[in-house]
Amino acid sequence: TFTTKADAELSPTRQFNTPKGFICVASPETIALDLVTFPQKSGGMSSAFEILSDLSEHLNLENCKQVI
């Protein structure tokens, strides 16, 4: 399921180049905050924490401050 939120344009993103151009995706810090805020969208809190565990090596404390 693809989910969006009303203020998504205010969330930090990362840009990736693709063969067809570029795409903007949520930053790891934005994903982490969304997982904690909306755990039901990722299969519950235990699934959210499992994803956060994998994501943790990509999180930057300074970037986390921008998300909050």
PDB file of N, CA, C and O in Angstrom:
ATOM      1  N   THR A   1       0.834  -1.167   0.000  1.00  0.00           N
ATOM      2  CA  THR A   1       0.000   0.000   0.000  1.00  0.00           C
ATOM      3  C   THR A   1       0.882   1.235   0.000  1.00  0.00           C
ATOM      4  O   THR A   1       1.831   1.329   0.779  1.00  0.00           O
ATOM      5  N   PHE A   2       0.574   2.168  -0.862  1.00  0.00           N
ATOM      6  CA  PHE A   2       1.300   3.427  -0.914  1.00  0.00           C
ATOM      7  C   PHE A   2       0.539   4.440  -0.081  1.00  0.00           C
ATOM      8  O   PHE A   2      -0.670   4.604  -0.244  1.00  0.00           O
ATOM      9  N   THR A   3       1.244   5.119   0.808  1.00  0.00           N
ATOM     10  CA  THR A   3       0.622   6.076   1.711  1.00  0.00           C
ATOM     11  C   THR A   3       1.268   7.442   1.538  1.00  0.00           C
ATOM     12  O   THR A   3       2.484   7.547   1.373  1.00  0.00           O
ATOM     13  N   THR A   4       0.462   8.471   1.577  1.00  0.00           N
ATOM     14  CA  THR A   4       0.987   9.838   1.551  1.00  0.00           C
ATOM     15  C   THR A   4       0.426  10.585   2.754  1.00  0.00           C
ATOM     16  O   THR A   4      -0.514  10.128   3.405  1.00  0.00           O
ATOM     17  N   LYS A   5       1.016  11.734   3.035  1.00  0.00           N
ATOM     18  CA  LYS A   5       0.480  12.572   4.095  1.00  0.00           C
ATOM     19  C   LYS A   5       0.372  13.996   3.576  1.00  0.00           C
ATOM     20  O   LYS A   5       1.102  14.391   2.667  1.00  0.00           O
ATOM     21  N   ALA A   6      -0.528  14.755   4.147  1.00  0.00           N
ATOM     22  CA  ALA A   6      -0.859  16.086   3.635  1.00  0.00           C
ATOM     23  C   ALA A   6       0.341  17.022   3.596  1.00  0.00           C
ATOM     24  O   ALA A   6       0.462  17.823   2.669  1.00  0.00           O
ATOM     25  N   ASP A   7       1.228  16.941   4.580  1.00  0.00           N
ATOM     26  CA  ASP A   7       2.371  17.849   4.634  1.00  0.00           C
ATOM     27  C   ASP A   7       3.665  17.190   4.151  1.00  0.00           C
ATOM     28  O   ASP A   7       4.751  17.574   4.585  1.00  0.00           O
ATOM     29  N   ALA A   8       3.560  16.223   3.275  1.00  0.00           N
ATOM     30  CA  ALA A   8       4.736  15.482   2.801  1.00  0.00           C
ATOM     31  C   ALA A   8       5.772  16.387   2.157  1.00  0.00           C
ATOM     32  O   ALA A   8       6.968  16.110   2.254  1.00  0.00           O
ATOM     33  N   GLU A   9       5.354  17.445   1.511  1.00  0.00           N
ATOM     34  CA  GLU A   9       6.310  18.332   0.842  1.00  0.00           C
ATOM     35  C   GLU A   9       7.221  19.056   1.836  1.00  0.00           C
ATOM     36  O   GLU A   9       8.252  19.603   1.444  1.00  0.00           O
ATOM     37  N   LEU A  10       6.854  19.062   3.108  1.00  0.00           N
ATOM     38  CA  LEU A  10       7.673  19.701   4.134  1.00  0.00           C
ATOM     39  C   LEU A  10       8.721  18.751   4.719  1.00  0.00           C
ATOM     40  O   LEU A  10       9.628  19.188   5.429  1.00  0.00           O
ATOM     41  N   SER A  11       8.601  17.470   4.427  1.00  0.00           N
ATOM     42  CA  SER A  11       9.516  16.470   4.967  1.00  0.00           C
ATOM     43  C   SER A  11      10.806  16.409   4.162  1.00  0.00           C
ATOM     44  O   SER A  11      10.778  16.523   2.937  1.00  0.00           O
ATOM     45  N   PRO A  12      11.946  16.228   4.842  1.00  0.00           N
ATOM     46  CA  PRO A  12      13.216  16.104   4.132  1.00  0.00           C
ATOM     47  C   PRO A  12      13.226  14.887   3.196  1.00  0.00           C
ATOM     48  O   PRO A  12      12.697  13.824   3.521  1.00  0.00           O
ATOM     49  N   THR A  13      13.838  15.077   2.039  1.00  0.00           N
ATOM     50  CA  THR A  13      13.923  14.011   1.049  1.00  0.00           C
ATOM     51  C   THR A  13      15.365  13.853   0.579  1.00  0.00           C
ATOM     52  O   THR A  13      16.237  14.667   0.883  1.00  0.00           O
ATOM     53  N   ARG A  14      15.583  12.782  -0.168  1.00  0.00           N
ATOM     54  CA  ARG A  14      16.856  12.548  -0.835  1.00  0.00           C
ATOM     55  C   ARG A  14      16.555  12.355  -2.308  1.00  0.00           C
ATOM     56  O   ARG A  14      15.517  11.804  -2.675  1.00  0.00           O
ATOM     57  N   GLN A  15      17.461  12.810  -3.140  1.00  0.00           N
ATOM     58  CA  GLN A  15      17.261  12.703  -4.581  1.00  0.00           C
ATOM     59  C   GLN A  15      18.183  11.627  -5.141  1.00  0.00           C
ATOM     60  O   GLN A  15      19.369  11.581  -4.816  1.00  0.00           O
ATOM     61  N   PHE A  16      17.624  10.758  -5.991  1.00  0.00           N
ATOM     62  CA  PHE A  16      18.391   9.699  -6.630  1.00  0.00           C
ATOM     63  C   PHE A  16      18.264   9.831  -8.136  1.00  0.00           C
ATOM     64  O   PHE A  16      17.185  10.106  -8.661  1.00  0.00           O
ATOM     65  N   ASN A  17      19.361   9.634  -8.815  1.00  0.00           N
ATOM     66  CA  ASN A  17      19.345   9.624 -10.278  1.00  0.00           C
ATOM     67  C   ASN A  17      18.921   8.249 -10.768  1.00  0.00           C
ATOM     68  O   ASN A  17      19.326   7.227 -10.213  1.00  0.00           O
ATOM     69  N   THR A  18      18.108   8.233 -11.805  1.00  0.00           N
ATOM     70  CA  THR A  18      17.675   6.995 -12.445  1.00  0.00           C
ATOM     71  C   THR A  18      17.952   7.124 -13.943  1.00  0.00           C
ATOM     72  O   THR A  18      18.256   8.221 -14.412  1.00  0.00           O
ATOM     73  N   PRO A  19      17.855   6.046 -14.692  1.00  0.00           N
ATOM     74  CA  PRO A  19      18.060   6.147 -16.140  1.00  0.00           C
ATOM     75  C   PRO A  19      17.091   7.119 -16.826  1.00  0.00           C
ATOM     76  O   PRO A  19      17.398   7.640 -17.898  1.00  0.00           O
ATOM     77  N   LYS A  20      15.939   7.363 -16.224  1.00  0.00           N
ATOM     78  CA  LYS A  20      14.925   8.242 -16.813  1.00  0.00           C
ATOM     79  C   LYS A  20      14.924   9.648 -16.233  1.00  0.00           C
ATOM     80  O   LYS A  20      14.102  10.471 -16.637  1.00  0.00           O
ATOM     81  N   GLY A  21      15.817   9.949 -15.302  1.00  0.00           N
ATOM     82  CA  GLY A  21      15.837  11.262 -14.665  1.00  0.00           C
ATOM     83  C   GLY A  21      16.168  11.119 -13.198  1.00  0.00           C
ATOM     84  O   GLY A  21      17.125  10.429 -12.846  1.00  0.00           O
ATOM     85  N   PHE A  22      15.405  11.750 -12.343  1.00  0.00           N
ATOM     86  CA  PHE A  22      15.648  11.644 -10.911  1.00  0.00           C
ATOM     87  C   PHE A  22      14.330  11.430 -10.175  1.00  0.00           C
ATOM     88  O   PHE A  22      13.247  11.688 -10.700  1.00  0.00           O
ATOM     89  N   ILE A  23      14.462  10.953  -8.953  1.00  0.00           N
ATOM     90  CA  ILE A  23      13.301  10.711  -8.098  1.00  0.00           C
ATOM     91  C   ILE A  23      13.639  11.185  -6.687  1.00  0.00           C
ATOM     92  O   ILE A  23      14.761  10.997  -6.216  1.00  0.00           O
ATOM     93  N   CYS A  24      12.688  11.786  -6.031  1.00  0.00           N
ATOM     94  CA  CYS A  24      12.845  12.200  -4.639  1.00  0.00           C
ATOM     95  C   CYS A  24      12.142  11.181  -3.753  1.00  0.00           C
ATOM     96  O   CYS A  24      10.994  10.814  -4.000  1.00  0.00           O
ATOM     97  N   VAL A  25      12.837  10.735  -2.729  1.00  0.00           N
ATOM     98  CA  VAL A  25      12.262   9.804  -1.754  1.00  0.00           C
ATOM     99  C   VAL A  25      12.504  10.350  -0.354  1.00  0.00           C
ATOM    100  O   VAL A  25      13.389  11.181  -0.152  1.00  0.00           O
ATOM    101  N   ALA A  26      11.744   9.898   0.583  1.00  0.00           N
ATOM    102  CA  ALA A  26      11.886  10.341   1.969  1.00  0.00           C
ATOM    103  C   ALA A  26      13.279  10.004   2.482  1.00  0.00           C
ATOM    104  O   ALA A  26      13.840   8.960   2.152  1.00  0.00           O
ATOM    105  N   SER A  27      13.823  10.895   3.288  1.00  0.00           N
ATOM    106  CA  SER A  27      15.123  10.642   3.909  1.00  0.00           C
ATOM    107  C   SER A  27      14.962   9.517   4.936  1.00  0.00           C
ATOM    108  O   SER A  27      13.848   9.256   5.391  1.00  0.00           O
ATOM    109  N   PRO A  28      16.054   8.852   5.303  1.00  0.00           N
ATOM    110  CA  PRO A  28      15.956   7.812   6.336  1.00  0.00           C
ATOM    111  C   PRO A  28      15.342   8.335   7.631  1.00  0.00           C
ATOM    112  O   PRO A  28      14.605   7.619   8.309  1.00  0.00           O
ATOM    113  N   GLU A  29      15.648   9.580   7.969  1.00  0.00           N
ATOM    114  CA  GLU A  29      15.107  10.171   9.190  1.00  0.00           C
ATOM    115  C   GLU A  29      13.600  10.392   9.088  1.00  0.00           C
ATOM    116  O   GLU A  29      12.880  10.199  10.068  1.00  0.00           O
ATOM    117  N   THR A  30      13.123  10.791   7.925  1.00  0.00           N
ATOM    118  CA  THR A  30      11.687  10.955   7.705  1.00  0.00           C
ATOM    119  C   THR A  30      10.987   9.608   7.807  1.00  0.00           C
ATOM    120  O   THR A  30       9.922   9.498   8.414  1.00  0.00           O
ATOM    121  N   ILE A  31      11.583   8.594   7.216  1.00  0.00           N
ATOM    122  CA  ILE A  31      11.014   7.245   7.275  1.00  0.00           C
ATOM    123  C   ILE A  31      10.941   6.773   8.722  1.00  0.00           C
ATOM    124  O   ILE A  31       9.931   6.206   9.139  1.00  0.00           O
ATOM    125  N   ALA A  32      12.007   7.002   9.491  1.00  0.00           N
ATOM    126  CA  ALA A  32      12.028   6.578  10.894  1.00  0.00           C
ATOM    127  C   ALA A  32      10.911   7.245  11.687  1.00  0.00           C
ATOM    128  O   ALA A  32      10.212   6.581  12.453  1.00  0.00           O
ATOM    129  N   LEU A  33      10.739   8.544  11.511  1.00  0.00           N
ATOM    130  CA  LEU A  33       9.682   9.259  12.226  1.00  0.00           C
ATOM    131  C   LEU A  33       8.303   8.750  11.816  1.00  0.00           C
ATOM    132  O   LEU A  33       7.429   8.570  12.664  1.00  0.00           O
ATOM    133  N   ASP A  34       8.106   8.520  10.531  1.00  0.00           N
ATOM    134  CA  ASP A  34       6.815   8.013  10.060  1.00  0.00           C
ATOM    135  C   ASP A  34       6.527   6.615  10.600  1.00  0.00           C
ATOM    136  O   ASP A  34       5.382   6.300  10.927  1.00  0.00           O
ATOM    137  N   LEU A  35       7.556   5.778  10.695  1.00  0.00           N
ATOM    138  CA  LEU A  35       7.366   4.431  11.237  1.00  0.00           C
ATOM    139  C   LEU A  35       6.895   4.469  12.687  1.00  0.00           C
ATOM    140  O   LEU A  35       6.040   3.682  13.093  1.00  0.00           O
ATOM    141  N   VAL A  36       7.455   5.384  13.453  1.00  0.00           N
ATOM    142  CA  VAL A  36       7.073   5.501  14.864  1.00  0.00           C
ATOM    143  C   VAL A  36       5.717   6.183  15.011  1.00  0.00           C
ATOM    144  O   VAL A  36       4.940   5.837  15.901  1.00  0.00           O
ATOM    145  N   THR A  37       5.432   7.145  14.146  1.00  0.00           N
ATOM    146  CA  THR A  37       4.174   7.882  14.215  1.00  0.00           C
ATOM    147  C   THR A  37       2.994   7.056  13.704  1.00  0.00           C
ATOM    148  O   THR A  37       1.892   7.142  14.246  1.00  0.00           O
ATOM    149  N   PHE A  38       3.227   6.258  12.663  1.00  0.00           N
ATOM    150  CA  PHE A  38       2.160   5.471  12.032  1.00  0.00           C
ATOM    151  C   PHE A  38       2.536   3.988  11.962  1.00  0.00           C
ATOM    152  O   PHE A  38       2.633   3.438  10.865  1.00  0.00           O
ATOM    153  N   PRO A  39       2.751   3.327  13.109  1.00  0.00           N
ATOM    154  CA  PRO A  39       3.200   1.927  13.066  1.00  0.00           C
ATOM    155  C   PRO A  39       2.196   0.982  12.394  1.00  0.00           C
ATOM    156  O   PRO A  39       2.587  -0.043  11.837  1.00  0.00           O
ATOM    157  N   GLN A  40       0.910   1.324  12.444  1.00  0.00           N
ATOM    158  CA  GLN A  40      -0.106   0.475  11.838  1.00  0.00           C
ATOM    159  C   GLN A  40       0.071   0.382  10.322  1.00  0.00           C
ATOM    160  O   GLN A  40      -0.365  -0.591   9.707  1.00  0.00           O
ATOM    161  N   LYS A  41       0.705   1.381   9.719  1.00  0.00           N
ATOM    162  CA  LYS A  41       0.920   1.387   8.263  1.00  0.00           C
ATOM    163  C   LYS A  41       2.038   0.433   7.846  1.00  0.00           C
ATOM    164  O   LYS A  41       2.150   0.079   6.672  1.00  0.00           O
ATOM    165  N   SER A  42       2.875   0.012   8.820  1.00  0.00           N
ATOM    166  CA  SER A  42       3.979  -0.893   8.500  1.00  0.00           C
ATOM    167  C   SER A  42       3.799  -2.272   9.115  1.00  0.00           C
ATOM    168  O   SER A  42       4.747  -3.056   9.165  1.00  0.00           O
ATOM    169  N   GLY A  43       2.603  -2.575   9.580  1.00  0.00           N
ATOM    170  CA  GLY A  43       2.337  -3.893  10.126  1.00  0.00           C
ATOM    171  C   GLY A  43       2.413  -3.979  11.629  1.00  0.00           C
ATOM    172  O   GLY A  43       2.484  -5.079  12.177  1.00  0.00           O
ATOM    173  N   GLY A  44       2.401  -2.860  12.309  1.00  0.00           N
ATOM    174  CA  GLY A  44       2.436  -2.853  13.766  1.00  0.00           C
ATOM    175  C   GLY A  44       3.782  -2.406  14.300  1.00  0.00           C
ATOM    176  O   GLY A  44       4.752  -2.270  13.553  1.00  0.00           O
ATOM    177  N   MET A  45       3.827  -2.181  15.610  1.00  0.00           N
ATOM    178  CA  MET A  45       5.032  -1.651  16.232  1.00  0.00           C
ATOM    179  C   MET A  45       6.217  -2.599  16.097  1.00  0.00           C
ATOM    180  O   MET A  45       7.340  -2.141  15.889  1.00  0.00           O
ATOM    181  N   SER A  46       5.998  -3.914  16.210  1.00  0.00           N
ATOM    182  CA  SER A  46       7.132  -4.839  16.096  1.00  0.00           C
ATOM    183  C   SER A  46       7.737  -4.794  14.696  1.00  0.00           C
ATOM    184  O   SER A  46       8.958  -4.870  14.556  1.00  0.00           O
ATOM    185  N   SER A  47       6.922  -4.674  13.673  1.00  0.00           N
ATOM    186  CA  SER A  47       7.435  -4.543  12.306  1.00  0.00           C
ATOM    187  C   SER A  47       8.152  -3.214  12.126  1.00  0.00           C
ATOM    188  O   SER A  47       9.193  -3.149  11.472  1.00  0.00           O
ATOM    189  N   ALA A  48       7.596  -2.154  12.706  1.00  0.00           N
ATOM    190  CA  ALA A  48       8.229  -0.836  12.620  1.00  0.00           C
ATOM    191  C   ALA A  48       9.614  -0.875  13.252  1.00  0.00           C
ATOM    192  O   ALA A  48      10.562  -0.324  12.694  1.00  0.00           O
ATOM    193  N   PHE A  49       9.744  -1.521  14.413  1.00  0.00           N
ATOM    194  CA  PHE A  49      11.049  -1.601  15.072  1.00  0.00           C
ATOM    195  C   PHE A  49      12.034  -2.461  14.284  1.00  0.00           C
ATOM    196  O   PHE A  49      13.233  -2.184  14.276  1.00  0.00           O
ATOM    197  N   GLU A  50      11.542  -3.485  13.634  1.00  0.00           N
ATOM    198  CA  GLU A  50      12.413  -4.317  12.792  1.00  0.00           C
ATOM    199  C   GLU A  50      12.973  -3.491  11.632  1.00  0.00           C
ATOM    200  O   GLU A  50      14.158  -3.579  11.312  1.00  0.00           O
ATOM    201  N   ILE A  51      12.119  -2.700  11.015  1.00  0.00           N
ATOM    202  CA  ILE A  51      12.561  -1.828   9.919  1.00  0.00           C
ATOM    203  C   ILE A  51      13.524  -0.772  10.454  1.00  0.00           C
ATOM    204  O   ILE A  51      14.542  -0.487   9.823  1.00  0.00           O
ATOM    205  N   LEU A  52      13.211  -0.187  11.616  1.00  0.00           N
ATOM    206  CA  LEU A  52      14.099   0.807  12.227  1.00  0.00           C
ATOM    207  C   LEU A  52      15.474   0.223  12.533  1.00  0.00           C
ATOM    208  O   LEU A  52      16.488   0.904  12.384  1.00  0.00           O
ATOM    209  N   SER A  53      15.507  -1.019  12.956  1.00  0.00           N
ATOM    210  CA  SER A  53      16.779  -1.675  13.226  1.00  0.00           C
ATOM    211  C   SER A  53      17.642  -1.721  11.970  1.00  0.00           C
ATOM    212  O   SER A  53      18.840  -1.441  12.025  1.00  0.00           O
ATOM    213  N   ASP A  54      17.039  -2.072  10.844  1.00  0.00           N
ATOM    214  CA  ASP A  54      17.769  -2.109   9.579  1.00  0.00           C
ATOM    215  C   ASP A  54      18.141  -0.705   9.107  1.00  0.00           C
ATOM    216  O   ASP A  54      19.197  -0.508   8.505  1.00  0.00           O
ATOM    217  N   LEU A  55      17.296   0.243   9.374  1.00  0.00           N
ATOM    218  CA  LEU A  55      17.485   1.617   8.916  1.00  0.00           C
ATOM    219  C   LEU A  55      18.483   2.395   9.773  1.00  0.00           C
ATOM    220  O   LEU A  55      19.037   3.397   9.320  1.00  0.00           O
ATOM    221  N   SER A  56      18.715   1.950  10.992  1.00  0.00           N
ATOM    222  CA  SER A  56      19.489   2.712  11.969  1.00  0.00           C
ATOM    223  C   SER A  56      20.888   3.080  11.489  1.00  0.00           C
ATOM    224  O   SER A  56      21.388   4.143  11.858  1.00  0.00           O
ATOM    225  N   GLU A  57      21.528   2.262  10.697  1.00  0.00           N
ATOM    226  CA  GLU A  57      22.881   2.582  10.235  1.00  0.00           C
ATOM    227  C   GLU A  57      22.903   3.745   9.244  1.00  0.00           C
ATOM    228  O   GLU A  57      23.968   4.288   8.952  1.00  0.00           O
ATOM    229  N   HIS A  58      21.744   4.128   8.727  1.00  0.00           N
ATOM    230  CA  HIS A  58      21.648   5.224   7.763  1.00  0.00           C
ATOM    231  C   HIS A  58      21.144   6.524   8.382  1.00  0.00           C
ATOM    232  O   HIS A  58      21.022   7.535   7.690  1.00  0.00           O
ATOM    233  N   LEU A  59      20.851   6.503   9.686  1.00  0.00           N
ATOM    234  CA  LEU A  59      20.316   7.689  10.352  1.00  0.00           C
ATOM    235  C   LEU A  59      21.431   8.621  10.798  1.00  0.00           C
ATOM    236  O   LEU A  59      22.495   8.178  11.230  1.00  0.00           O
ATOM    237  N   ASN A  60      21.173   9.914  10.686  1.00  0.00           N
ATOM    238  CA  ASN A  60      22.121  10.950  11.080  1.00  0.00           C
ATOM    239  C   ASN A  60      21.423  11.833  12.109  1.00  0.00           C
ATOM    240  O   ASN A  60      20.343  12.363  11.845  1.00  0.00           O
ATOM    241  N   LEU A  61      22.032  11.992  13.273  1.00  0.00           N
ATOM    242  CA  LEU A  61      21.406  12.758  14.354  1.00  0.00           C
ATOM    243  C   LEU A  61      21.083  14.192  13.946  1.00  0.00           C
ATOM    244  O   LEU A  61      20.013  14.701  14.281  1.00  0.00           O
ATOM    245  N   GLU A  62      21.984  14.842  13.234  1.00  0.00           N
ATOM    246  CA  GLU A  62      21.723  16.221  12.790  1.00  0.00           C
ATOM    247  C   GLU A  62      20.520  16.275  11.856  1.00  0.00           C
ATOM    248  O   GLU A  62      19.719  17.206  11.932  1.00  0.00           O
ATOM    249  N   ASN A  63      20.388  15.288  10.979  1.00  0.00           N
ATOM    250  CA  ASN A  63      19.237  15.250  10.069  1.00  0.00           C
ATOM    251  C   ASN A  63      17.948  14.960  10.825  1.00  0.00           C
ATOM    252  O   ASN A  63      16.880  15.418  10.419  1.00  0.00           O
ATOM    253  N   CYS A  64      18.030  14.206  11.921  1.00  0.00           N
ATOM    254  CA  CYS A  64      16.842  13.916  12.730  1.00  0.00           C
ATOM    255  C   CYS A  64      16.252  15.208  13.285  1.00  0.00           C
ATOM    256  O   CYS A  64      15.032  15.336  13.391  1.00  0.00           O
ATOM    257  N   LYS A  65      17.095  16.153  13.634  1.00  0.00           N
ATOM    258  CA  LYS A  65      16.612  17.425  14.179  1.00  0.00           C
ATOM    259  C   LYS A  65      15.781  18.182  13.161  1.00  0.00           C
ATOM    260  O   LYS A  65      14.869  18.915  13.544  1.00  0.00           O
ATOM    261  N   GLN A  66      16.067  18.027  11.874  1.00  0.00           N
ATOM    262  CA  GLN A  66      15.323  18.709  10.817  1.00  0.00           C
ATOM    263  C   GLN A  66      13.934  18.112  10.638  1.00  0.00           C
ATOM    264  O   GLN A  66      13.007  18.811  10.230  1.00  0.00           O
ATOM    265  N   VAL A  67      13.786  16.848  10.934  1.00  0.00           N
ATOM    266  CA  VAL A  67      12.529  16.139  10.713  1.00  0.00           C
ATOM    267  C   VAL A  67      11.499  16.492  11.772  1.00  0.00           C
ATOM    268  O   VAL A  67      10.305  16.575  11.486  1.00  0.00           O
ATOM    269  N   ILE A  68      11.966  16.699  12.994  1.00  0.00           N
ATOM    270  CA  ILE A  68      11.040  16.926  14.110  1.00  0.00           C
ATOM    271  C   ILE A  68      10.462  18.285  14.093  1.00  0.00           C
ATOM    272  O   ILE A  68       9.666  18.628  14.967  1.00  0.00           O
TER     273      ILE A  68
END
